[in-house]
């Protein structure tokens, strides 16, 4: 069965650091997990009920292949890459010297 990924209404994936409280309960002959969280992006405070069989606590934790929290915060606060940045980067690449062949000529 597919596990539930907790997302805020703005689309941000809720992580363990955003969860304020979890609790287990049962209602209407069904067991559920109650999750209270505050979104890191939009600061929205919300609650969510998830079926216990679809809830996996490990889904709240970041994947090992993802960026660390400081890296994620750094890129979230950074400005977008502009066209001028791309042109500067391209000209810098054109000026690099190869260790084996002398100079690199850009292919257009």
mmCIF file of the C-alpha atoms, coordinates in Angstrom:
data_MODEL
# 
_entry.id   MODEL 
# 
loop_
_atom_site.group_PDB 
_atom_site.id 
_atom_site.type_symbol 
_atom_site.label_atom_id 
_atom_site.label_alt_id 
_atom_site.label_comp_id 
_atom_site.label_asym_id 
_atom_site.label_entity_id 
_atom_site.label_seq_id 
_atom_site.pdbx_PDB_ins_code 
_atom_site.Cartn_x 
_atom_site.Cartn_y 
_atom_site.Cartn_z 
_atom_site.occupancy 
_atom_site.B_iso_or_equiv 
_atom_site.pdbx_formal_charge 
_atom_site.auth_seq_id 
_atom_site.auth_comp_id 
_atom_site.auth_asym_id 
_atom_site.auth_atom_id 
_atom_site.pdbx_PDB_model_num 
ATOM 1   C CA . UNK A 1 1   ? 0.000   0.000  0.000   1.00 0.00 ? 1   UNK A CA 1 
ATOM 2   C CA . UNK A 1 2   ? 1.235   3.494  -0.834  1.00 0.00 ? 2   UNK A CA 1 
ATOM 3   C CA . UNK A 1 3   ? 2.419   5.537  2.147   1.00 0.00 ? 3   UNK A CA 1 
ATOM 4   C CA . UNK A 1 4   ? 1.173   9.077  2.723   1.00 0.00 ? 4   UNK A CA 1 
ATOM 5   C CA . UNK A 1 5   ? 3.488   12.047 2.184   1.00 0.00 ? 5   UNK A CA 1 
ATOM 6   C CA . UNK A 1 6   ? 2.453   14.969 4.366   1.00 0.00 ? 6   UNK A CA 1 
ATOM 7   C CA . UNK A 1 7   ? 2.225   18.228 2.397   1.00 0.00 ? 7   UNK A CA 1 
ATOM 8   C CA . UNK A 1 8   ? 1.074   21.700 3.363   1.00 0.00 ? 8   UNK A CA 1 
ATOM 9   C CA . UNK A 1 9   ? -1.578  23.509 1.341   1.00 0.00 ? 9   UNK A CA 1 
ATOM 10  C CA . UNK A 1 10  ? 1.236   25.527 -0.326  1.00 0.00 ? 10  UNK A CA 1 
ATOM 11  C CA . UNK A 1 11  ? 2.814   22.286 -1.587  1.00 0.00 ? 11  UNK A CA 1 
ATOM 12  C CA . UNK A 1 12  ? 5.790   22.190 0.812   1.00 0.00 ? 12  UNK A CA 1 
ATOM 13  C CA . UNK A 1 13  ? 6.651   18.706 2.073   1.00 0.00 ? 13  UNK A CA 1 
ATOM 14  C CA . UNK A 1 14  ? 6.308   18.654 5.855   1.00 0.00 ? 14  UNK A CA 1 
ATOM 15  C CA . UNK A 1 15  ? 9.359   17.233 7.641   1.00 0.00 ? 15  UNK A CA 1 
ATOM 16  C CA . UNK A 1 16  ? 9.857   15.996 11.202  1.00 0.00 ? 16  UNK A CA 1 
ATOM 17  C CA . UNK A 1 17  ? 11.254  19.384 12.277  1.00 0.00 ? 17  UNK A CA 1 
ATOM 18  C CA . UNK A 1 18  ? 7.952   21.034 11.229  1.00 0.00 ? 18  UNK A CA 1 
ATOM 19  C CA . UNK A 1 19  ? 5.740   18.636 13.231  1.00 0.00 ? 19  UNK A CA 1 
ATOM 20  C CA . UNK A 1 20  ? 4.598   20.072 16.545  1.00 0.00 ? 20  UNK A CA 1 
ATOM 21  C CA . UNK A 1 21  ? 2.681   17.047 17.780  1.00 0.00 ? 21  UNK A CA 1 
ATOM 22  C CA . UNK A 1 22  ? 1.481   13.608 16.738  1.00 0.00 ? 22  UNK A CA 1 
ATOM 23  C CA . UNK A 1 23  ? -1.062  11.424 18.450  1.00 0.00 ? 23  UNK A CA 1 
ATOM 24  C CA . UNK A 1 24  ? -2.708  8.063  17.782  1.00 0.00 ? 24  UNK A CA 1 
ATOM 25  C CA . UNK A 1 25  ? -6.425  7.513  18.096  1.00 0.00 ? 25  UNK A CA 1 
ATOM 26  C CA . UNK A 1 26  ? -9.425  5.725  16.743  1.00 0.00 ? 26  UNK A CA 1 
ATOM 27  C CA . UNK A 1 27  ? -12.690 7.010  15.356  1.00 0.00 ? 27  UNK A CA 1 
ATOM 28  C CA . UNK A 1 28  ? -15.433 5.341  13.354  1.00 0.00 ? 28  UNK A CA 1 
ATOM 29  C CA . UNK A 1 29  ? -13.811 1.876  13.660  1.00 0.00 ? 29  UNK A CA 1 
ATOM 30  C CA . UNK A 1 30  ? -10.622 3.174  12.031  1.00 0.00 ? 30  UNK A CA 1 
ATOM 31  C CA . UNK A 1 31  ? -7.244  3.879  13.606  1.00 0.00 ? 31  UNK A CA 1 
ATOM 32  C CA . UNK A 1 32  ? -5.575  7.118  12.611  1.00 0.00 ? 32  UNK A CA 1 
ATOM 33  C CA . UNK A 1 33  ? -2.595  9.361  13.308  1.00 0.00 ? 33  UNK A CA 1 
ATOM 34  C CA . UNK A 1 34  ? -3.231  13.024 14.104  1.00 0.00 ? 34  UNK A CA 1 
ATOM 35  C CA . UNK A 1 35  ? -0.421  15.317 12.928  1.00 0.00 ? 35  UNK A CA 1 
ATOM 36  C CA . UNK A 1 36  ? -0.171  18.983 13.898  1.00 0.00 ? 36  UNK A CA 1 
ATOM 37  C CA . UNK A 1 37  ? 2.453   20.981 12.019  1.00 0.00 ? 37  UNK A CA 1 
ATOM 38  C CA . UNK A 1 38  ? 3.593   24.474 11.083  1.00 0.00 ? 38  UNK A CA 1 
ATOM 39  C CA . UNK A 1 39  ? 4.736   24.893 7.493   1.00 0.00 ? 39  UNK A CA 1 
ATOM 40  C CA . UNK A 1 40  ? 8.297   26.156 7.182   1.00 0.00 ? 40  UNK A CA 1 
ATOM 41  C CA . UNK A 1 41  ? 7.542   27.999 3.930   1.00 0.00 ? 41  UNK A CA 1 
ATOM 42  C CA . UNK A 1 42  ? 4.166   29.720 4.479   1.00 0.00 ? 42  UNK A CA 1 
ATOM 43  C CA . UNK A 1 43  ? 4.042   29.507 8.327   1.00 0.00 ? 43  UNK A CA 1 
ATOM 44  C CA . UNK A 1 44  ? 0.535   27.986 8.162   1.00 0.00 ? 44  UNK A CA 1 
ATOM 45  C CA . UNK A 1 45  ? -0.490  26.032 11.273  1.00 0.00 ? 45  UNK A CA 1 
ATOM 46  C CA . UNK A 1 46  ? -2.523  22.971 10.343  1.00 0.00 ? 46  UNK A CA 1 
ATOM 47  C CA . UNK A 1 47  ? -3.677  19.516 11.374  1.00 0.00 ? 47  UNK A CA 1 
ATOM 48  C CA . UNK A 1 48  ? -4.017  16.324 9.397   1.00 0.00 ? 48  UNK A CA 1 
ATOM 49  C CA . UNK A 1 49  ? -5.593  12.921 10.037  1.00 0.00 ? 49  UNK A CA 1 
ATOM 50  C CA . UNK A 1 50  ? -3.910  9.957  8.339   1.00 0.00 ? 50  UNK A CA 1 
ATOM 51  C CA . UNK A 1 51  ? -4.898  6.295  8.466   1.00 0.00 ? 51  UNK A CA 1 
ATOM 52  C CA . UNK A 1 52  ? -2.468  4.464  10.701  1.00 0.00 ? 52  UNK A CA 1 
ATOM 53  C CA . UNK A 1 53  ? -1.781  1.773  8.104   1.00 0.00 ? 53  UNK A CA 1 
ATOM 54  C CA . UNK A 1 54  ? -0.805  4.485  5.554   1.00 0.00 ? 54  UNK A CA 1 
ATOM 55  C CA . UNK A 1 55  ? 1.397   6.433  8.005   1.00 0.00 ? 55  UNK A CA 1 
ATOM 56  C CA . UNK A 1 56  ? 5.130   5.859  8.106   1.00 0.00 ? 56  UNK A CA 1 
ATOM 57  C CA . UNK A 1 57  ? 7.111   8.101  10.461  1.00 0.00 ? 57  UNK A CA 1 
ATOM 58  C CA . UNK A 1 58  ? 10.190  7.807  8.264   1.00 0.00 ? 58  UNK A CA 1 
ATOM 59  C CA . UNK A 1 59  ? 8.353   9.833  5.568   1.00 0.00 ? 59  UNK A CA 1 
ATOM 60  C CA . UNK A 1 60  ? 8.725   12.889 7.778   1.00 0.00 ? 60  UNK A CA 1 
ATOM 61  C CA . UNK A 1 61  ? 12.506  12.625 7.661   1.00 0.00 ? 61  UNK A CA 1 
ATOM 62  C CA . UNK A 1 62  ? 14.598  13.820 4.727   1.00 0.00 ? 62  UNK A CA 1 
ATOM 63  C CA . UNK A 1 63  ? 16.019  11.378 2.229   1.00 0.00 ? 63  UNK A CA 1 
ATOM 64  C CA . UNK A 1 64  ? 19.766  10.771 2.618   1.00 0.00 ? 64  UNK A CA 1 
ATOM 65  C CA . UNK A 1 65  ? 20.292  11.930 -0.970  1.00 0.00 ? 65  UNK A CA 1 
ATOM 66  C CA . UNK A 1 66  ? 18.706  15.301 -0.297  1.00 0.00 ? 66  UNK A CA 1 
ATOM 67  C CA . UNK A 1 67  ? 20.501  18.415 0.875   1.00 0.00 ? 67  UNK A CA 1 
ATOM 68  C CA . UNK A 1 68  ? 21.145  19.012 4.542   1.00 0.00 ? 68  UNK A CA 1 
ATOM 69  C CA . UNK A 1 69  ? 19.040  21.575 6.409   1.00 0.00 ? 69  UNK A CA 1 
ATOM 70  C CA . UNK A 1 70  ? 21.676  24.366 6.235   1.00 0.00 ? 70  UNK A CA 1 
ATOM 71  C CA . UNK A 1 71  ? 22.143  23.751 2.491   1.00 0.00 ? 71  UNK A CA 1 
ATOM 72  C CA . UNK A 1 72  ? 18.386  23.771 1.901   1.00 0.00 ? 72  UNK A CA 1 
ATOM 73  C CA . UNK A 1 73  ? 17.999  27.039 3.844   1.00 0.00 ? 73  UNK A CA 1 
ATOM 74  C CA . UNK A 1 74  ? 20.923  28.611 1.969   1.00 0.00 ? 74  UNK A CA 1 
ATOM 75  C CA . UNK A 1 75  ? 19.430  27.805 -1.454  1.00 0.00 ? 75  UNK A CA 1 
ATOM 76  C CA . UNK A 1 76  ? 15.930  28.833 -0.383  1.00 0.00 ? 76  UNK A CA 1 
ATOM 77  C CA . UNK A 1 77  ? 17.216  32.305 0.526   1.00 0.00 ? 77  UNK A CA 1 
ATOM 78  C CA . UNK A 1 78  ? 19.461  32.706 -2.536  1.00 0.00 ? 78  UNK A CA 1 
ATOM 79  C CA . UNK A 1 79  ? 18.483  34.824 -5.521  1.00 0.00 ? 79  UNK A CA 1 
ATOM 80  C CA . UNK A 1 80  ? 17.556  33.205 -8.815  1.00 0.00 ? 80  UNK A CA 1 
ATOM 81  C CA . UNK A 1 81  ? 20.271  32.757 -11.449 1.00 0.00 ? 81  UNK A CA 1 
ATOM 82  C CA . UNK A 1 82  ? 20.059  35.534 -14.026 1.00 0.00 ? 82  UNK A CA 1 
ATOM 83  C CA . UNK A 1 83  ? 20.920  35.510 -17.723 1.00 0.00 ? 83  UNK A CA 1 
ATOM 84  C CA . UNK A 1 84  ? 23.978  37.666 -16.985 1.00 0.00 ? 84  UNK A CA 1 
ATOM 85  C CA . UNK A 1 85  ? 25.201  35.038 -14.495 1.00 0.00 ? 85  UNK A CA 1 
ATOM 86  C CA . UNK A 1 86  ? 24.913  32.359 -17.180 1.00 0.00 ? 86  UNK A CA 1 
ATOM 87  C CA . UNK A 1 87  ? 26.809  34.451 -19.732 1.00 0.00 ? 87  UNK A CA 1 
ATOM 88  C CA . UNK A 1 88  ? 29.572  35.195 -17.211 1.00 0.00 ? 88  UNK A CA 1 
ATOM 89  C CA . UNK A 1 89  ? 29.841  31.506 -16.357 1.00 0.00 ? 89  UNK A CA 1 
ATOM 90  C CA . UNK A 1 90  ? 30.036  30.565 -20.041 1.00 0.00 ? 90  UNK A CA 1 
ATOM 91  C CA . UNK A 1 91  ? 32.825  33.071 -20.683 1.00 0.00 ? 91  UNK A CA 1 
ATOM 92  C CA . UNK A 1 92  ? 34.747  31.779 -17.653 1.00 0.00 ? 92  UNK A CA 1 
ATOM 93  C CA . UNK A 1 93  ? 34.451  28.229 -18.949 1.00 0.00 ? 93  UNK A CA 1 
ATOM 94  C CA . UNK A 1 94  ? 35.772  29.335 -22.329 1.00 0.00 ? 94  UNK A CA 1 
ATOM 95  C CA . UNK A 1 95  ? 38.884  30.761 -20.662 1.00 0.00 ? 95  UNK A CA 1 
ATOM 96  C CA . UNK A 1 96  ? 39.765  27.650 -18.673 1.00 0.00 ? 96  UNK A CA 1 
ATOM 97  C CA . UNK A 1 97  ? 42.819  25.682 -19.673 1.00 0.00 ? 97  UNK A CA 1 
ATOM 98  C CA . UNK A 1 98  ? 42.686  21.943 -19.891 1.00 0.00 ? 98  UNK A CA 1 
ATOM 99  C CA . UNK A 1 99  ? 45.398  20.088 -18.007 1.00 0.00 ? 99  UNK A CA 1 
ATOM 100 C CA . UNK A 1 100 ? 46.146  17.756 -20.918 1.00 0.00 ? 100 UNK A CA 1 
ATOM 101 C CA . UNK A 1 101 ? 45.261  19.643 -24.078 1.00 0.00 ? 101 UNK A CA 1 
ATOM 102 C CA . UNK A 1 102 ? 46.077  23.308 -23.521 1.00 0.00 ? 102 UNK A CA 1 
ATOM 103 C CA . UNK A 1 103 ? 42.878  25.288 -24.003 1.00 0.00 ? 103 UNK A CA 1 
ATOM 104 C CA . UNK A 1 104 ? 39.223  24.398 -24.207 1.00 0.00 ? 104 UNK A CA 1 
ATOM 105 C CA . UNK A 1 105 ? 37.270  25.717 -27.143 1.00 0.00 ? 105 UNK A CA 1 
ATOM 106 C CA . UNK A 1 106 ? 33.552  25.992 -26.454 1.00 0.00 ? 106 UNK A CA 1 
ATOM 107 C CA . UNK A 1 107 ? 31.246  24.138 -28.814 1.00 0.00 ? 107 UNK A CA 1 
ATOM 108 C CA . UNK A 1 108 ? 28.224  26.166 -29.768 1.00 0.00 ? 108 UNK A CA 1 
# 
